[in-house]
Amino acid sequence: MCVEVGSTVPLEQHQAMHPALNDALRFARLAQRAFLDDVAILVADRTRIWAVVPARTFALTVTEGYELRPGDGLYEAVREGRVREVRLDASVLGLPVVIKAVPIAAEGGEPVGAFCACTRVDAKERLVGLATTLSSSVQQTSATLQEMAASMQVLATSLGDIARESRSVLTAVRDVRSISDEVREIADTSRILGLNASIEASRAGESGRGFAVIAREIRRLAEGAREQTDVIAQNTRRMVEMLEALNEAIERVDREAEAQRSAMEALASAMQEVSQVAVDLVAFAEQTARAGAGG
C-alpha cells in the first residue's frame, strides 16, 4: 500500500534514517503540490522505497519496501549521484510513466537516497495520437476538397461548352424556322398564282384546258408545300422552346456549379488553415509530452 508520508514510517526507522531522508519525507507531499501535472512522489534510500505519495488520477503498484533495481531510474540516481529521467513501461511501476529521480545527498555530497516524481505518459501519448490523427484527417479532407473543387471547375467548363453548343443548335433551328417561313410564303404565293392561272384557263375555254391542268398541279404542290412548312414550323417551334428551356437549365446549373466551386475553394482554404492549426497542435502536444517527461 502507499504510505502516508510522515506518519506511517515507524519512529525507530525515522531515527535510523539519514536526516536528509527525513527532510525529504516531510517535504514530499508539499513538493507534489508544486507540480502542474498530477504526479506520484517516491522517496527511497540507497536500497528501497520508504514512502509513496499517490497521485490523484492514477495509482502505481509500487509500495514502500520496493527494492531498487537497475533500470528503474532511482537505482541509477542513487548509484551515479545525478538526476535521471527515465521512461518506464507498465511492468516496473504498474503504469507507463516518465520519472525524474533526483539524488538526495548528505552534507559531504554522498548520495543517501533519491526523491522521484512520476508522471503518467499515456494521456499525453493519447493527446499526441489524437492531434496526429486530427492533422491527418484534416489534411486528407483538405486534399479531397481541393480535388472536388477541381472537379467542379471541370464540370463548369463542360457545362459552358454544352451551353455554347446548345446556343449554336438553337441558332441553327431558328434559321431553319426562318427558311421554313420563307418557303411557306412562297407556297402561299404559288397557290394564289395557281388559283389565278386556273381562273384564266377557264376563261380561255378549250384552248386553256392544258394550262388549267398545270395550274391545278401548281396549286396542289403549293398546298403540299404549305402543309409541310406548317409541320416544320410546328416542330422547329417546339425545338426552339425545348432548347431555350435547356439553355436556361444549363445556365442555372452552371451558376450553381460556379457557386459550389467557389464554396469548395473557400472551404478548402479554411481547411488548410485548420490543417496548419492541427499541425501546430501536434507540435504543441509533443512539446507538452516532452515537458511532462522532463518533470
C-alpha positions as CSV (number, residue, x, y, z in Angstrom):
1,M,0.0,0.0,0.0
2,C,1.0,3.7,-0.2
3,V,2.3,5.1,3.0
4,E,1.1,8.4,4.4
5,V,4.2,10.5,4.4
6,G,5.5,11.4,7.8
7,S,3.0,9.3,9.8
8,T,3.3,5.6,8.9
9,V,7.1,5.2,8.9
10,P,7.9,3.9,12.4
11,L,9.7,6.2,14.7
12,E,12.7,4.0,15.1
13,Q,13.1,3.9,11.4
14,H,12.8,7.6,11.2
15,Q,15.6,7.9,13.8
16,A,17.7,5.4,11.8
17,M,17.4,7.4,8.6
18,H,19.8,9.9,7.4
19,P,18.5,13.4,8.3
20,A,18.4,14.3,4.6
21,L,15.9,11.4,4.0
22,N,13.7,12.6,6.9
23,D,13.6,16.0,5.4
24,A,12.7,14.5,2.0
25,L,9.8,12.5,3.6
26,R,8.5,15.6,5.3
27,F,8.8,17.6,2.1
28,A,7.3,15.0,-0.3
29,R,3.6,15.9,-0.1
30,L,4.3,19.7,-0.3
31,A,6.5,19.1,-3.3
32,Q,3.8,17.1,-5.0
33,R,1.6,20.2,-5.0
34,A,4.3,22.2,-6.7
35,F,3.9,20.2,-9.9
36,L,1.5,21.4,-12.6
37,D,0.9,17.9,-13.7
38,D,-0.6,15.2,-11.5
39,V,2.4,13.2,-10.2
40,A,3.2,10.5,-7.7
41,I,6.2,11.1,-5.4
42,L,8.6,8.3,-4.3
43,V,11.2,8.7,-1.6
44,A,13.9,6.0,-1.4
45,D,17.2,5.4,0.4
46,R,20.0,3.6,-1.3
47,T,18.2,0.2,-1.5
48,R,14.5,0.6,-1.2
49,I,11.5,2.9,-1.3
50,W,10.4,4.4,2.0
51,A,7.4,6.4,1.0
52,V,4.9,6.8,-1.8
53,V,2.7,9.9,-2.2
54,P,-0.1,8.7,-4.5
55,A,-1.2,10.8,-7.5
56,R,-4.8,12.0,-7.7
57,T,-5.7,10.4,-11.1
58,F,-3.7,7.2,-11.3
59,A,-2.3,4.6,-9.0
60,L,1.1,2.9,-9.1
61,T,1.5,-0.7,-8.0
62,V,4.8,0.1,-6.3
63,T,4.7,0.2,-2.4
64,E,7.1,1.0,0.4
65,G,9.7,-1.6,0.7
66,Y,10.2,-1.9,-3.1
67,E,13.8,-2.9,-3.7
68,L,15.6,-0.6,-6.1
69,R,16.8,-2.4,-9.3
70,P,18.8,-1.4,-12.3
71,G,16.7,0.4,-14.9
72,D,14.1,1.9,-12.6
73,G,15.8,5.4,-12.5
74,L,16.0,5.6,-8.7
75,Y,18.7,2.9,-8.7
76,E,20.8,4.9,-11.1
77,A,20.2,8.2,-9.4
78,V,21.5,6.8,-6.1
79,R,24.4,4.9,-7.6
80,E,25.5,7.6,-10.0
81,G,24.7,10.7,-7.9
82,R,23.0,12.5,-10.7
83,V,19.5,13.3,-11.9
84,R,17.9,10.6,-14.1
85,E,14.9,11.0,-16.4
86,V,13.6,7.6,-17.4
87,R,10.6,6.3,-19.3
88,L,9.3,3.1,-17.7
89,D,6.8,0.7,-19.1
90,A,3.9,-0.7,-17.0
91,S,5.9,-3.7,-15.9
92,V,8.0,-1.6,-13.5
93,L,5.5,0.5,-11.6
94,G,2.2,-0.7,-12.9
95,L,1.7,2.1,-15.4
96,P,3.7,3.6,-18.2
97,V,5.3,6.6,-16.6
98,V,8.1,9.1,-17.0
99,I,10.1,9.6,-13.8
100,K,12.6,12.2,-12.8
101,A,14.8,10.9,-9.9
102,V,16.9,13.4,-8.0
103,P,19.6,12.1,-5.7
104,I,19.4,13.1,-2.0
105,A,22.9,13.9,-0.9
106,A,24.5,14.0,2.6
107,E,26.5,17.0,3.7
108,G,29.6,15.6,2.1
109,G,27.8,15.1,-1.2
110,E,27.4,11.4,-1.0
111,P,24.0,10.1,-2.2
112,V,21.9,8.6,0.6
113,G,18.7,8.2,-1.4
114,A,16.5,9.6,-4.2
115,F,13.5,11.8,-4.5
116,C,11.4,10.8,-7.5
117,A,8.4,12.4,-9.4
118,C,6.4,10.0,-11.6
119,T,4.2,11.4,-14.4
120,R,1.7,9.2,-16.3
121,V,2.5,9.4,-20.0
122,D,-0.3,7.5,-21.7
123,A,-2.7,10.5,-21.5
124,K,-0.1,12.7,-23.2
125,E,0.5,10.0,-25.8
126,R,-3.2,9.9,-26.5
127,L,-3.2,13.7,-26.9
128,V,-0.3,13.4,-29.4
129,G,-2.1,10.5,-31.1
130,L,-5.4,12.4,-31.3
131,A,-3.7,15.5,-32.6
132,T,-1.8,13.5,-35.2
133,T,-5.0,11.8,-36.3
134,L,-6.8,15.1,-36.5
135,S,-4.0,16.6,-38.5
136,S,-4.0,13.6,-40.9
137,S,-7.8,13.7,-41.2
138,V,-7.9,17.4,-41.9
139,Q,-5.1,17.1,-44.5
140,Q,-7.0,14.3,-46.2
141,T,-10.2,16.3,-46.1
142,S,-8.4,19.4,-47.5
143,A,-7.0,17.3,-50.3
144,T,-10.4,15.9,-51.1
145,L,-12.0,19.3,-51.1
146,Q,-9.3,20.6,-53.5
147,E,-10.0,17.6,-55.8
148,M,-13.7,18.3,-55.6
149,A,-13.1,22.0,-56.4
150,A,-11.0,20.9,-59.4
151,S,-13.8,18.5,-60.5
152,M,-16.4,21.3,-60.1
153,Q,-14.2,23.5,-62.3
154,V,-14.1,20.8,-65.0
155,L,-17.8,20.4,-64.7
156,A,-18.3,24.2,-65.0
157,T,-16.1,24.2,-68.1
158,S,-18.0,21.3,-69.6
159,L,-21.3,23.0,-68.9
160,G,-20.0,26.1,-70.6
161,D,-19.1,24.1,-73.6
162,I,-22.5,22.4,-73.7
163,A,-24.3,25.8,-73.3
164,R,-22.3,27.2,-76.3
165,E,-23.2,24.1,-78.4
166,S,-26.8,24.4,-77.4
167,R,-26.9,28.0,-78.3
168,S,-25.4,27.1,-81.7
169,V,-28.1,24.5,-82.3
170,L,-30.7,26.9,-81.2
171,T,-29.5,29.5,-83.7
172,A,-29.5,26.8,-86.5
173,V,-33.0,25.8,-85.6
174,R,-34.2,29.4,-85.7
175,D,-32.5,29.6,-89.1
176,V,-34.5,26.5,-90.3
177,R,-37.7,28.1,-89.0
178,S,-36.9,31.3,-90.8
179,I,-36.3,29.4,-94.0
180,S,-39.5,27.4,-93.4
181,D,-41.4,30.7,-93.1
182,E,-40.0,31.9,-96.4
183,V,-40.9,28.6,-98.1
184,R,-44.4,28.9,-96.6
185,E,-44.7,32.4,-98.1
186,I,-43.5,31.1,-101.5
187,A,-46.1,28.2,-101.2
188,D,-48.9,30.7,-100.4
189,T,-47.9,32.9,-103.4
190,S,-47.6,29.8,-105.7
191,R,-51.1,28.7,-104.5
192,I,-52.6,32.1,-105.3
193,L,-50.8,32.2,-108.6
194,G,-52.1,28.7,-109.4
195,L,-55.6,29.8,-108.5
196,N,-55.4,32.8,-110.7
197,A,-54.0,30.7,-113.5
198,S,-56.9,28.3,-113.2
199,I,-59.4,31.2,-113.4
200,E,-57.7,32.5,-116.5
201,A,-57.5,29.0,-118.1
202,S,-61.3,28.6,-117.6
203,R,-61.9,31.9,-119.3
204,A,-59.8,30.7,-122.2
205,G,-62.1,27.8,-122.7
206,E,-60.8,24.8,-124.7
207,S,-57.5,26.4,-125.6
208,G,-56.7,26.9,-121.9
209,R,-57.5,23.4,-120.8
210,G,-53.9,22.2,-120.8
211,F,-52.8,25.3,-118.9
212,A,-55.6,24.5,-116.3
213,V,-54.0,21.1,-115.6
214,I,-50.7,22.8,-115.0
215,A,-52.3,25.4,-112.8
216,R,-54.1,22.7,-110.7
217,E,-50.7,20.8,-110.3
218,I,-49.1,24.1,-109.1
219,R,-51.9,24.6,-106.6
220,R,-51.5,21.0,-105.4
221,L,-47.8,21.3,-104.9
222,A,-48.2,24.7,-103.2
223,E,-50.7,23.3,-100.8
224,G,-48.5,20.3,-100.1
225,A,-45.5,22.6,-99.5
226,R,-47.6,24.8,-97.2
227,E,-48.7,21.8,-95.2
228,Q,-45.1,20.6,-94.8
229,T,-43.9,24.0,-93.9
230,D,-46.6,24.1,-91.2
231,V,-45.3,20.8,-89.8
232,I,-41.7,22.1,-90.0
233,A,-42.7,25.4,-88.3
234,Q,-44.5,23.5,-85.5
235,N,-41.6,21.2,-84.9
236,T,-39.0,23.9,-85.0
237,R,-41.1,26.0,-82.6
238,R,-41.1,23.1,-80.2
239,M,-37.4,22.6,-80.7
240,V,-36.8,26.3,-80.0
241,E,-38.8,26.1,-76.8
242,M,-37.0,23.0,-75.7
243,L,-33.6,24.4,-76.5
244,E,-34.4,27.7,-74.8
245,A,-35.5,25.7,-71.7
246,L,-32.4,23.6,-71.9
247,N,-30.2,26.7,-72.1
248,E,-31.9,28.2,-69.1
249,A,-31.4,24.9,-67.2
250,I,-27.7,24.7,-68.2
251,E,-27.2,28.3,-67.1
252,R,-28.8,27.6,-63.8
253,V,-26.6,24.5,-63.3
254,D,-23.6,26.5,-64.4
255,R,-24.3,29.2,-61.9
256,E,-24.8,26.6,-59.2
257,A,-21.6,24.8,-60.2
258,E,-19.7,28.0,-60.1
259,A,-21.1,28.8,-56.6
260,Q,-20.3,25.3,-55.4
261,R,-16.8,25.6,-56.8
262,S,-16.3,28.9,-55.1
263,A,-17.6,27.4,-51.8
264,M,-15.4,24.4,-52.2
265,E,-12.4,26.6,-52.7
266,A,-13.3,28.7,-49.7
267,L,-13.8,25.6,-47.6
268,A,-10.5,24.1,-48.9
269,S,-8.7,27.3,-47.9
270,A,-10.3,27.2,-44.5
271,M,-9.4,23.5,-44.1
272,Q,-5.8,24.4,-45.0
273,E,-5.8,26.8,-42.1
274,V,-7.3,24.2,-39.8
275,S,-4.7,21.8,-41.1
276,Q,-2.0,24.2,-40.0
277,V,-3.7,24.6,-36.6
278,A,-3.7,20.8,-36.4
279,V,0.0,20.6,-37.2
280,D,0.6,23.2,-34.6
281,L,-1.5,21.2,-32.2
282,V,0.6,18.1,-32.8
283,A,3.8,20.1,-32.2
284,F,2.3,21.5,-29.0
285,A,1.1,18.1,-27.8
286,E,4.6,16.6,-28.4
287,Q,6.2,19.6,-26.7
288,T,3.8,19.1,-23.8
289,A,4.7,15.5,-23.6
290,R,8.4,16.2,-23.6
291,A,7.9,18.9,-21.0
292,G,5.9,16.5,-18.8
293,A,8.7,13.9,-19.3
294,G,11.2,16.4,-18.2
295,G,9.3,17.0,-14.9
